[in-house]
Amino acid sequence: MCGLAGIVDLNRQKVRKEDLEKMIMLIKHRGPDDEGYFIDENVGLGHCRLSIIDLSLRGHQPMINKEGRFIIVYNGEIYNYLEIRKELKDIGYRFISDTDTEVVLYAYQEWGKTCLEKFNGMWALAIYDRQKRELFCARDRFGIKPFYYYFDGKLFAFSSEIKSLLKLNLSNKPNDKVIYDFLKFGMADHTEDTFFKGVKRLLPAYWLIVNLEEAKIEKGKYWNLKICNGTQILRGNDKKYAQKFLDLFVDSVRLRLRSDVPVGSCLSGGLDSSAIVCVINNLLKGKERFAVGSRQRAFSACFNNRRLDERKYIQEVIRQTKADSNYIFPELTGLKKELEKLVWHQEEPFGGISIYAQWKVFSLAKTKGVKVLLDGQGGDENLCGYRKFYMFFLRKLLEDKKYLLFVREALSFFSSWEILSTLFIKNGLRYLPLYSRLFNVDSFFKDSFIKKWREELSHLDFGYNSSLHERLKEDIEKWSLPVLLRYEDRNSMAHSLETRLPFLDYRLVEFIASLPFSQKMRGGKSKFVVRKALRGILPEKIRLRKSKLGFDV
């Protein structure tokens, strides 16, 4: 994991190294192990490195290919880099390092932008082609790694964080349109626009090319997720689906254990993080060696408030796996002390303080010498883990005239005290079409502000008019996952940690998306296929639980 920055002066003025140094200095927490710069007249690239794969200086960036034509700055991990490396070696490429960066560089040299389709991982990258005089930029399928840019026809600048771009004295005026979305609906990271006017984010699964000769940019999408909208229950397929899920999930975890530095896991006590820890435990019993040690380390946020504390579930996992458990107790005094630092790293607003629990978990891991953490982020979005999805599911059953199944599912869901006791009605109110009328947020705004943005943003209905599969797709691409990934990236990078997300392996996501919704919700429980697949791997108390808290505070 790293930080990257770049400047392309389209007026053909030479880039100043001191400008790149200022940009990198502001994001040095992302890569404290090394830094480097490349300047070719009006093109400048900067990089700071968090060494994870091949800790030697052979991993230094910016990295230049053998012929000197391509120069790369790259942030992320390509987990299947060994397989792609072998493919490139068979073609005739020779490598001087063991890094995935060099694999990415030569993959682009060989296949151009279609190389992105081969990558399994997370990334934000920029590759300068000196011969064609163009800069190729790209972001991973889900936007796990950030890429921000500014373009006005005269200058193109990019960075891993917004603060670096503002250091160039670019426009730092507020973006009222985005501010309105956040204050009225609590939405953020749902468009390419940021809270800073003129600063944009490259959307997930997009590439961008800067043509230096014509001073223009071109963008394109290289991956699109298609979600099945069926609700049929074919019980004969349950076992087949569960086995396929298990095979993909285990391989996703296995790939994300590739590291030359210590690896640990986040453990909230929920289904997703517990699944990761238990699968790692099984992998450690095999012949393949991982940077986990003989006993994996798990990191958890706990609370003295029993309503929020998940230790009874966490300890079930610890008893079964014999993992080294590490607890931290986030407190109000600590939040007050660290709030300004938290805000500085997040850069854009966040809607609550639950991210502070995650912040403290990462802080704890750093003090224990762990540099990589696996985390369960993404499971709820892919597998309908949020309670709201059951409402969409029930509506879908009515639309399909499956009345008997509707009654059975409704009774299973609403008769569960475990669900009702942890159901936060307030959080679901915004999904009601009458929410804005019941809670007149507009009364807090100036009339001039309301008139300017009300009509333009009336389309933000949060999907309650959407079909079930459309709503799920929107949560993955727009409403939910992007902002959570921003929280995770900033919180982890603030502590110079890399987090890896097995539930966002694109192969696994595509498989889950192909399943009917009866594999995601059944019998009043979400994540049906996961629960079936992990029988005998997860403790039963966790496999069958319906309550949900996560990193709540």
Sequence and secondary structure as in RCSB ss.txt:
>XXXX:A:sequence
MCGLAGIVDLNRQKVRKEDLEKMIMLIKHRGPDDEGYFIDENVGLGHCRLSIIDLSLRGHQPMINKEGRFIIVYN
GEIYNYLEIRKELKDIGYRFISDTDTEVVLYAYQEWGKTCLEKFNGMWALAIYDRQKRELFCARDRFGIKPFYYY
FDGKLFAFSSEIKSLLKLNLSNKPNDKVIYDFLKFGMADHTEDTFFKGVKRLLPAYWLIVNLEEAKIEKGKYWNL
KICNGTQILRGNDKKYAQKFLDLFVDSVRLRLRSDVPVGSCLSGGLDSSAIVCVINNLLKGKERFAVGSRQRAFS
ACFNNRRLDERKYIQEVIRQTKADSNYIFPELTGLKKELEKLVWHQEEPFGGISIYAQWKVFSLAKTKGVKVLLD
GQGGDENLCGYRKFYMFFLRKLLEDKKYLLFVREALSFFSSWEILSTLFIKNGLRYLPLYSRLFNVDSFFKDSFI
KKWREELSHLDFGYNSSLHERLKEDIEKWSLPVLLRYEDRNSMAHSLETRLPFLDYRLVEFIASLPFSQKMRGGK
SKFVVRKALRGILPEKIRLRKSKLGFDV
>XXXX:A:secstr
 EEEEEEEETT     HHHHHHHHHHTGGG TTEEEEEEETTEEEEEEE   S  SGGG SSEE TTS EEEEEE
EEETTHHHHHHHHHHHT   SS  HHHHHHHHHHHHGGGGGGG  EEEEEEEEETTTTEEEEEE TT  S  EEE
E SSEEEEESSHHHHHTTT    B HHHHHHHHHH   SSSSB SBTTEEE  TTEEEEEETTTTEEEEEE    
         GGGHHHHHHHHHHHHHHHHHHTT  SS EEEE  SSHHHHHHHHHHHHHTTSSS  TT SS EEEE
E  SSTTT  HHHHHHHHHHH  EEEEE   HHHHHHHHHHHHHHH S  SSSTHHHHHHHHHHHHHTT  EEE 
 TTHHHHTT STHHHHHHHHHHHHTT HHHHHHHHHHHHT HHHHTT  HHHHGGGSTTHHHHS GGGGS HHHH
HHHTTTTTT  TTTTS HHHHHHHIIIIISHHHHHHHHHHHHHHTT EEE GGG HHHHHHHHHS GGGTEETTE
E HHHHHHTBTTB HHHHT     SS  
